[in-house]
Amino acid sequence: TIEKLRLKNSTIKANIAKMEQMLAHKEEMGEVLHLVDFDQLKIENQQYLEKIEERNNELLRLKLSTSRTVQVLNGLKTALH
């Protein structure tokens, strides 16, 4: 599950980079960005950032859970010997 979260996280980051690249390209080509387009990009960017934050929190939770499980297993292993 950690690998799935990492993959989703990197996919979201790639989407953000793609959008930023598209925005930069439009600016270079001299195309006029309408305020609505810019606002839409800001909204999408905020949504991606929220998703990244959620995934990072989930990843942290899973890491902590894994750490606790390893500690319990090590304790049980020690008790068996």
N, C-alpha and C positions, 0 to 999 in steps of 0.2 A: 504493500500500500504506500510505503514511503516513495518507492520508485514511481508509482502512478502520480503521486502529488508533485514530485519533482518534475515529471514530464509535463503535467498540466501547468505548473509554474513557469517552466521554460517556454511553453507554447504561448502563454499569456504575455510573457516578456517579449517574445518574438513579434506578437501582434502589435504591441505598443511600439516597438522599434519600427515596424512596417508602417504604422500610421504616422509616426514622426518623420520617417523618410518620405512618405507621400506628401506631407505638409511642406517639408523642405523643398521637395521637387516642384511643387506648385509655386512656392515663393520664388524659386530660381527662374522658372519659366515666365514669371511676371503675371501669372493668372491671379485674378482678384478672388480672394477668399471672401465669401459673403459671411456676414456675422452669424448667420444661422449655421453655416458649415463649421465655423470655428467653435461655436457653442456646442454643436453636436460632437465634435472631436474632444472637447473638454469633458463632456458627459461620459463619452466612451472611455476616455483615459481614466477618469475617476472610478468608473466601474471596474476597469482592469486592475487598478491599484487596490481597490477593496478586495477583489478576488485574490490577488497576490497576498494581501495581509491575512485573509482567511486561510489560505493554503499554508502560509508560514506558521500560523498559530497551530494548525492541525499537525504540521510536521513536528513542531516543538512538543506538542502533546504526545505524539507517537514516540518521539525520541525518549521522553521522560518515562513513558510506559515501558518501553524496551529496556531502559536502564534498570528500572525497578524489577522487571522480570528476570534480568540477568543476575541481579543481586540475590533475589530469592533462590534462583537455581543454584547459584554458587553456595549459598548457605545450606541448602539441602544436600548438595554434593559433599560439602564438608562434614555434615552431620552423618552421612552414610559411611564415611571413612573413619 
